[in-house]
């Protein structure tokens, strides 16, 4: 995921789907909250870590460390701007 456009598409598509399902009341509030937490803590951690690993900024075995609060800020420029 070295291409920034693919990265942005990958991180926004599930979020848009969750919000859309909630807006049309296809899922309830508890399901929305569960899916949002899954997106935030599991999916984004993996995708952000995978992007950094492919750019050789972190090792593949350190992807799980992206769940630590503040790690996204440390790699902000590499994740979102380059």
Backbone as XML, in Angstrom:
<?xml version="1.0"?>
<chain id="A" units="angstrom">
  <residue number="1" name="UNK">
    <atom name="N" x="0.813" y="-1.176" z="0.000"/>
    <atom name="CA" x="0.000" y="0.000" z="0.000"/>
    <atom name="C" x="0.867" y="1.254" z="0.000"/>
  </residue>
  <residue number="2" name="UNK">
    <atom name="N" x="1.793" y="1.299" z="-0.890"/>
    <atom name="CA" x="2.662" y="2.462" z="-0.978"/>
    <atom name="C" x="1.951" y="3.645" z="-1.633"/>
  </residue>
  <residue number="3" name="UNK">
    <atom name="N" x="0.934" y="3.365" z="-2.433"/>
    <atom name="CA" x="0.173" y="4.422" z="-3.084"/>
    <atom name="C" x="-0.772" y="5.057" z="-2.068"/>
  </residue>
  <residue number="4" name="UNK">
    <atom name="N" x="-0.680" y="6.358" z="-1.903"/>
    <atom name="CA" x="-1.473" y="7.044" z="-0.883"/>
    <atom name="C" x="-2.973" y="7.023" z="-1.202"/>
  </residue>
  <residue number="5" name="UNK">
    <atom name="N" x="-3.329" y="7.006" z="-2.480"/>
    <atom name="CA" x="-4.744" y="6.979" z="-2.856"/>
    <atom name="C" x="-5.379" y="5.644" z="-2.510"/>
  </residue>
  <residue number="6" name="UNK">
    <atom name="N" x="-4.656" y="4.565" z="-2.707"/>
    <atom name="CA" x="-5.149" y="3.238" z="-2.324"/>
    <atom name="C" x="-5.294" y="3.168" z="-0.809"/>
  </residue>
  <residue number="7" name="UNK">
    <atom name="N" x="-4.350" y="3.750" z="-0.098"/>
    <atom name="CA" x="-4.402" y="3.772" z="1.366"/>
    <atom name="C" x="-5.644" y="4.518" z="1.848"/>
  </residue>
  <residue number="8" name="UNK">
    <atom name="N" x="-5.878" y="5.715" z="1.322"/>
    <atom name="CA" x="-7.055" y="6.479" z="1.732"/>
    <atom name="C" x="-8.353" y="5.758" z="1.373"/>
  </residue>
  <residue number="9" name="UNK">
    <atom name="N" x="-8.399" y="5.127" z="0.218"/>
    <atom name="CA" x="-9.579" y="4.351" z="-0.159"/>
    <atom name="C" x="-9.784" y="3.181" z="0.793"/>
  </residue>
  <residue number="10" name="UNK">
    <atom name="N" x="-8.701" y="2.540" z="1.172"/>
    <atom name="CA" x="-8.774" y="1.389" z="2.072"/>
    <atom name="C" x="-9.253" y="1.784" z="3.468"/>
  </residue>
  <residue number="11" name="UNK">
    <atom name="N" x="-8.835" y="2.935" z="3.957"/>
    <atom name="CA" x="-9.244" y="3.309" z="5.312"/>
    <atom name="C" x="-10.616" y="3.979" z="5.362"/>
  </residue>
  <residue number="12" name="UNK">
    <atom name="N" x="-11.069" y="4.571" z="4.268"/>
    <atom name="CA" x="-12.366" y="5.256" z="4.312"/>
    <atom name="C" x="-13.547" y="4.369" z="3.917"/>
  </residue>
  <residue number="13" name="UNK">
    <atom name="N" x="-13.334" y="3.389" z="3.060"/>
    <atom name="CA" x="-14.439" y="2.565" z="2.584"/>
    <atom name="C" x="-15.185" y="1.846" z="3.717"/>
  </residue>
  <residue number="14" name="UNK">
    <atom name="N" x="-14.506" y="1.152" z="4.632"/>
    <atom name="CA" x="-15.257" y="0.491" z="5.709"/>
    <atom name="C" x="-15.974" y="1.474" z="6.628"/>
  </residue>
  <residue number="15" name="UNK">
    <atom name="N" x="-15.366" y="2.621" z="6.888"/>
    <atom name="CA" x="-15.997" y="3.614" z="7.743"/>
    <atom name="C" x="-17.264" y="4.169" z="7.089"/>
  </residue>
  <residue number="16" name="UNK">
    <atom name="N" x="-17.185" y="4.455" z="5.810"/>
    <atom name="CA" x="-18.362" y="4.938" z="5.083"/>
    <atom name="C" x="-19.458" y="3.883" z="5.085"/>
  </residue>
  <residue number="17" name="UNK">
    <atom name="N" x="-19.081" y="2.623" z="4.917"/>
    <atom name="CA" x="-20.068" y="1.538" z="4.933"/>
    <atom name="C" x="-20.747" y="1.424" z="6.297"/>
  </residue>
  <residue number="18" name="UNK">
    <atom name="N" x="-19.987" y="1.527" z="7.362"/>
    <atom name="CA" x="-20.562" y="1.443" z="8.706"/>
    <atom name="C" x="-21.522" y="2.603" z="8.958"/>
  </residue>
  <residue number="19" name="UNK">
    <atom name="N" x="-21.119" y="3.800" z="8.590"/>
    <atom name="CA" x="-21.975" y="4.977" z="8.783"/>
    <atom name="C" x="-23.218" y="4.869" z="7.911"/>
  </residue>
  <residue number="20" name="UNK">
    <atom name="N" x="-23.074" y="4.403" z="6.685"/>
    <atom name="CA" x="-24.218" y="4.251" z="5.786"/>
    <atom name="C" x="-25.216" y="3.243" z="6.345"/>
  </residue>
  <residue number="21" name="UNK">
    <atom name="N" x="-24.722" y="2.111" z="6.837"/>
    <atom name="CA" x="-25.609" y="1.106" z="7.423"/>
    <atom name="C" x="-26.346" y="1.664" z="8.629"/>
  </residue>
  <residue number="22" name="UNK">
    <atom name="N" x="-25.676" y="2.474" z="9.400"/>
    <atom name="CA" x="-26.308" y="3.071" z="10.569"/>
    <atom name="C" x="-27.320" y="4.153" z="10.171"/>
  </residue>
  <residue number="23" name="UNK">
    <atom name="N" x="-26.992" y="4.937" z="9.167"/>
    <atom name="CA" x="-27.880" y="6.022" z="8.734"/>
    <atom name="C" x="-29.208" y="5.492" z="8.210"/>
  </residue>
  <residue number="24" name="UNK">
    <atom name="N" x="-29.174" y="4.360" z="7.533"/>
    <atom name="CA" x="-30.402" y="3.768" z="7.004"/>
    <atom name="C" x="-31.013" y="2.753" z="7.959"/>
  </residue>
  <residue number="25" name="UNK">
    <atom name="N" x="-30.543" y="2.762" z="9.195"/>
    <atom name="CA" x="-31.047" y="1.920" z="10.271"/>
    <atom name="C" x="-31.048" y="0.435" z="9.914"/>
  </residue>
  <residue number="26" name="UNK">
    <atom name="N" x="-30.026" y="0.026" z="9.185"/>
    <atom name="CA" x="-29.854" y="-1.382" z="8.864"/>
    <atom name="C" x="-29.194" y="-2.093" z="10.039"/>
  </residue>
  <residue number="27" name="UNK">
    <atom name="N" x="-28.355" y="-1.354" z="10.777"/>
    <atom name="CA" x="-27.765" y="-1.889" z="11.998"/>
    <atom name="C" x="-28.165" y="-0.998" z="13.169"/>
  </residue>
  <residue number="28" name="UNK">
    <atom name="N" x="-28.216" y="-1.594" z="14.348"/>
    <atom name="CA" x="-28.591" y="-0.851" z="15.546"/>
    <atom name="C" x="-27.382" y="-0.132" z="16.130"/>
  </residue>
  <residue number="29" name="UNK">
    <atom name="N" x="-27.628" y="0.661" z="17.140"/>
    <atom name="CA" x="-26.573" y="1.461" z="17.762"/>
    <atom name="C" x="-25.489" y="0.584" z="18.380"/>
  </residue>
  <residue number="30" name="UNK">
    <atom name="N" x="-25.876" y="-0.512" z="19.011"/>
    <atom name="CA" x="-24.867" y="-1.387" z="19.619"/>
    <atom name="C" x="-24.002" y="-2.051" z="18.556"/>
  </residue>
  <residue number="31" name="UNK">
    <atom name="N" x="-24.608" y="-2.441" z="17.449"/>
    <atom name="CA" x="-23.829" y="-3.016" z="16.350"/>
    <atom name="C" x="-22.917" y="-1.966" z="15.731"/>
  </residue>
  <residue number="32" name="UNK">
    <atom name="N" x="-23.416" y="-0.749" z="15.611"/>
    <atom name="CA" x="-22.592" y="0.340" z="15.093"/>
    <atom name="C" x="-21.376" y="0.556" z="15.980"/>
  </residue>
  <residue number="33" name="UNK">
    <atom name="N" x="-21.598" y="0.596" z="17.270"/>
    <atom name="CA" x="-20.501" y="0.811" z="18.205"/>
    <atom name="C" x="-19.487" y="-0.330" z="18.150"/>
  </residue>
  <residue number="34" name="UNK">
    <atom name="N" x="-19.979" y="-1.563" z="18.071"/>
    <atom name="CA" x="-19.083" y="-2.718" z="17.987"/>
    <atom name="C" x="-18.272" y="-2.684" z="16.692"/>
  </residue>
  <residue number="35" name="UNK">
    <atom name="N" x="-18.918" y="-2.397" z="15.572"/>
    <atom name="CA" x="-18.217" y="-2.327" z="14.287"/>
    <atom name="C" x="-17.227" y="-1.169" z="14.259"/>
  </residue>
  <residue number="36" name="UNK">
    <atom name="N" x="-17.601" y="-0.044" z="14.839"/>
    <atom name="CA" x="-16.709" y="1.105" z="14.872"/>
    <atom name="C" x="-15.466" y="0.809" z="15.709"/>
  </residue>
  <residue number="37" name="UNK">
    <atom name="N" x="-15.641" y="0.163" z="16.862"/>
    <atom name="CA" x="-14.487" y="-0.211" z="17.696"/>
    <atom name="C" x="-13.611" y="-1.231" z="16.981"/>
  </residue>
  <residue number="38" name="UNK">
    <atom name="N" x="-14.220" y="-2.178" z="16.296"/>
    <atom name="CA" x="-13.459" y="-3.156" z="15.526"/>
    <atom name="C" x="-12.668" y="-2.455" z="14.425"/>
  </residue>
  <residue number="39" name="UNK">
    <atom name="N" x="-13.306" y="-1.518" z="13.757"/>
    <atom name="CA" x="-12.628" y="-0.734" z="12.725"/>
    <atom name="C" x="-11.453" y="0.045" z="13.311"/>
  </residue>
  <residue number="40" name="UNK">
    <atom name="N" x="-11.700" y="0.703" z="14.409"/>
    <atom name="CA" x="-10.699" y="1.589" z="15.001"/>
    <atom name="C" x="-9.516" y="0.837" z="15.594"/>
  </residue>
  <residue number="41" name="UNK">
    <atom name="N" x="-9.789" y="-0.208" z="16.345"/>
    <atom name="CA" x="-8.716" y="-0.879" z="17.080"/>
    <atom name="C" x="-8.060" y="-2.027" z="16.337"/>
  </residue>
  <residue number="42" name="UNK">
    <atom name="N" x="-8.775" y="-2.682" z="15.442"/>
    <atom name="CA" x="-8.201" y="-3.829" z="14.736"/>
    <atom name="C" x="-7.831" y="-3.466" z="13.301"/>
  </residue>
  <residue number="43" name="UNK">
    <atom name="N" x="-8.820" y="-3.006" z="12.535"/>
    <atom name="CA" x="-8.598" y="-2.747" z="11.109"/>
    <atom name="C" x="-7.583" y="-1.636" z="10.882"/>
  </residue>
  <residue number="44" name="UNK">
    <atom name="N" x="-7.780" y="-0.480" z="11.523"/>
    <atom name="CA" x="-6.861" y="0.646" z="11.314"/>
    <atom name="C" x="-5.471" y="0.346" z="11.835"/>
  </residue>
  <residue number="45" name="UNK">
    <atom name="N" x="-5.376" y="-0.379" z="12.951"/>
    <atom name="CA" x="-4.070" y="-0.765" z="13.476"/>
    <atom name="C" x="-3.320" y="-1.600" z="12.453"/>
  </residue>
  <residue number="46" name="UNK">
    <atom name="N" x="-4.020" y="-2.575" z="11.872"/>
    <atom name="CA" x="-3.375" y="-3.447" z="10.898"/>
    <atom name="C" x="-3.015" y="-2.695" z="9.621"/>
  </residue>
  <residue number="47" name="UNK">
    <atom name="N" x="-3.938" y="-1.921" z="9.083"/>
    <atom name="CA" x="-3.700" y="-1.213" z="7.824"/>
    <atom name="C" x="-2.571" y="-0.180" z="7.969"/>
  </residue>
  <residue number="48" name="UNK">
    <atom name="N" x="-2.592" y="0.580" z="9.049"/>
    <atom name="CA" x="-1.535" y="1.567" z="9.263"/>
    <atom name="C" x="-0.184" y="0.893" z="9.464"/>
  </residue>
  <residue number="49" name="UNK">
    <atom name="N" x="-0.167" y="-0.174" z="10.243"/>
    <atom name="CA" x="1.077" y="-0.908" z="10.449"/>
    <atom name="C" x="1.582" y="-1.550" z="9.174"/>
  </residue>
  <residue number="50" name="UNK">
    <atom name="N" x="0.672" y="-2.076" z="8.376"/>
    <atom name="CA" x="1.049" y="-2.689" z="7.101"/>
    <atom name="C" x="1.645" y="-1.649" z="6.152"/>
  </residue>
  <residue number="51" name="UNK">
    <atom name="N" x="1.064" y="-0.459" z="6.125"/>
    <atom name="CA" x="1.599" y="0.609" z="5.268"/>
    <atom name="C" x="3.006" y="0.988" z="5.699"/>
  </residue>
  <residue number="52" name="UNK">
    <atom name="N" x="3.209" y="1.145" z="6.988"/>
    <atom name="CA" x="4.530" y="1.513" z="7.486"/>
    <atom name="C" x="5.544" y="0.395" z="7.259"/>
  </residue>
  <residue number="53" name="UNK">
    <atom name="N" x="5.115" y="-0.846" z="7.378"/>
    <atom name="CA" x="6.016" y="-1.976" z="7.146"/>
    <atom name="C" x="6.401" y="-2.065" z="5.667"/>
  </residue>
  <residue number="54" name="UNK">
    <atom name="N" x="5.470" y="-1.826" z="4.778"/>
    <atom name="CA" x="5.777" y="-1.860" z="3.342"/>
    <atom name="C" x="6.686" y="-0.711" z="2.934"/>
  </residue>
  <residue number="55" name="UNK">
    <atom name="N" x="6.629" y="0.378" z="3.673"/>
    <atom name="CA" x="7.522" y="1.508" z="3.393"/>
    <atom name="C" x="8.857" y="1.366" z="4.137"/>
  </residue>
  <residue number="56" name="UNK">
    <atom name="N" x="9.072" y="0.225" z="4.791"/>
    <atom name="CA" x="10.293" y="-0.092" z="5.546"/>
    <atom name="C" x="10.580" y="0.901" z="6.665"/>
  </residue>
  <residue number="57" name="UNK">
    <atom name="N" x="9.533" y="1.395" z="7.296"/>
    <atom name="CA" x="9.684" y="2.290" z="8.431"/>
    <atom name="C" x="9.668" y="1.495" z="9.739"/>
  </residue>
  <residue number="58" name="UNK">
    <atom name="N" x="8.818" y="0.460" z="9.791"/>
    <atom name="CA" x="8.803" y="-0.449" z="10.937"/>
    <atom name="C" x="8.915" y="-1.878" z="10.417"/>
  </residue>
  <residue number="59" name="UNK">
    <atom name="N" x="9.234" y="-2.813" z="11.306"/>
    <atom name="CA" x="9.273" y="-4.228" z="10.936"/>
    <atom name="C" x="7.859" y="-4.793" z="10.895"/>
  </residue>
  <residue number="60" name="UNK">
    <atom name="N" x="7.672" y="-5.857" z="10.118"/>
    <atom name="CA" x="6.360" y="-6.504" z="10.042"/>
    <atom name="C" x="5.925" y="-7.030" z="11.405"/>
  </residue>
  <residue number="61" name="UNK">
    <atom name="N" x="6.871" y="-7.474" z="12.214"/>
    <atom name="CA" x="6.504" y="-8.016" z="13.522"/>
    <atom name="C" x="6.096" y="-6.926" z="14.508"/>
  </residue>
  <residue number="62" name="UNK">
    <atom name="N" x="6.292" y="-5.664" z="14.164"/>
    <atom name="CA" x="5.926" y="-4.556" z="15.042"/>
    <atom name="C" x="4.599" y="-3.901" z="14.663"/>
  </residue>
  <residue number="63" name="UNK">
    <atom name="N" x="3.857" y="-4.504" z="13.749"/>
    <atom name="CA" x="2.573" y="-3.927" z="13.325"/>
    <atom name="C" x="1.616" y="-3.795" z="14.506"/>
  </residue>
  <residue number="64" name="UNK">
    <atom name="N" x="1.596" y="-4.781" z="15.389"/>
    <atom name="CA" x="0.665" y="-4.758" z="16.527"/>
    <atom name="C" x="0.917" y="-3.568" z="17.451"/>
  </residue>
  <residue number="65" name="UNK">
    <atom name="N" x="2.109" y="-3.018" z="17.438"/>
    <atom name="CA" x="2.420" y="-1.895" z="18.322"/>
    <atom name="C" x="1.692" y="-0.613" z="17.925"/>
  </residue>
  <residue number="66" name="UNK">
    <atom name="N" x="1.095" y="-0.601" z="16.755"/>
    <atom name="CA" x="0.355" y="0.580" z="16.305"/>
    <atom name="C" x="-0.909" y="0.810" z="17.132"/>
  </residue>
  <residue number="67" name="UNK">
    <atom name="N" x="-1.316" y="-0.168" z="17.936"/>
    <atom name="CA" x="-2.501" y="0.000" z="18.776"/>
    <atom name="C" x="-2.216" y="0.893" z="19.983"/>
  </residue>
  <residue number="68" name="UNK">
    <atom name="N" x="-0.942" y="1.105" z="20.298"/>
    <atom name="CA" x="-0.560" y="1.954" z="21.431"/>
    <atom name="C" x="-0.953" y="3.399" z="21.118"/>
  </residue>
  <residue number="69" name="UNK">
    <atom name="N" x="-1.663" y="4.042" z="22.036"/>
    <atom name="CA" x="-2.075" y="5.425" z="21.788"/>
    <atom name="C" x="-0.866" y="6.332" z="21.529"/>
  </residue>
  <residue number="70" name="UNK">
    <atom name="N" x="-0.978" y="7.136" z="20.495"/>
    <atom name="CA" x="0.077" y="8.078" z="20.149"/>
    <atom name="C" x="1.012" y="7.596" z="19.056"/>
  </residue>
  <residue number="71" name="UNK">
    <atom name="N" x="0.981" y="6.322" z="18.707"/>
    <atom name="CA" x="1.868" y="5.809" z="17.664"/>
    <atom name="C" x="1.521" y="6.398" z="16.296"/>
  </residue>
  <residue number="72" name="UNK">
    <atom name="N" x="0.224" y="6.635" z="16.058"/>
    <atom name="CA" x="-0.168" y="7.214" z="14.774"/>
    <atom name="C" x="0.393" y="8.626" z="14.620"/>
  </residue>
  <residue number="73" name="UNK">
    <atom name="N" x="0.472" y="9.351" z="15.729"/>
    <atom name="CA" x="1.014" y="10.704" z="15.690"/>
    <atom name="C" x="2.510" y="10.673" z="15.370"/>
  </residue>
  <residue number="74" name="UNK">
    <atom name="N" x="3.208" y="9.675" z="15.911"/>
    <atom name="CA" x="4.643" y="9.538" z="15.668"/>
    <atom name="C" x="4.943" y="9.386" z="14.179"/>
  </residue>
  <residue number="75" name="UNK">
    <atom name="N" x="4.088" y="8.638" z="13.489"/>
    <atom name="CA" x="4.303" y="8.352" z="12.067"/>
    <atom name="C" x="3.323" y="9.118" z="11.180"/>
  </residue>
  <residue number="76" name="UNK">
    <atom name="N" x="2.814" y="10.249" z="11.648"/>
    <atom name="CA" x="1.787" y="10.994" z="10.929"/>
    <atom name="C" x="2.198" y="11.327" z="9.496"/>
  </residue>
  <residue number="77" name="UNK">
    <atom name="N" x="3.373" y="11.883" z="9.339"/>
    <atom name="CA" x="3.835" y="12.303" z="8.002"/>
    <atom name="C" x="3.951" y="11.108" z="7.064"/>
  </residue>
  <residue number="78" name="UNK">
    <atom name="N" x="4.507" y="9.999" z="7.545"/>
    <atom name="CA" x="4.687" y="8.821" z="6.704"/>
    <atom name="C" x="3.349" y="8.173" z="6.352"/>
  </residue>
  <residue number="79" name="UNK">
    <atom name="N" x="2.400" y="8.236" z="7.268"/>
    <atom name="CA" x="1.101" y="7.602" z="7.015"/>
    <atom name="C" x="0.208" y="8.421" z="6.096"/>
  </residue>
  <residue number="80" name="UNK">
    <atom name="N" x="0.074" y="9.695" z="6.360"/>
    <atom name="CA" x="-0.951" y="10.488" z="5.697"/>
    <atom name="C" x="-0.477" y="11.475" z="4.648"/>
  </residue>
  <residue number="81" name="UNK">
    <atom name="N" x="0.793" y="11.809" z="4.626"/>
    <atom name="CA" x="1.249" y="12.853" z="3.719"/>
    <atom name="C" x="2.179" y="12.385" z="2.610"/>
  </residue>
  <residue number="82" name="UNK">
    <atom name="N" x="2.866" y="11.270" z="2.795"/>
    <atom name="CA" x="3.808" y="10.822" z="1.778"/>
    <atom name="C" x="3.322" y="9.572" z="1.104"/>
  </residue>
</chain>
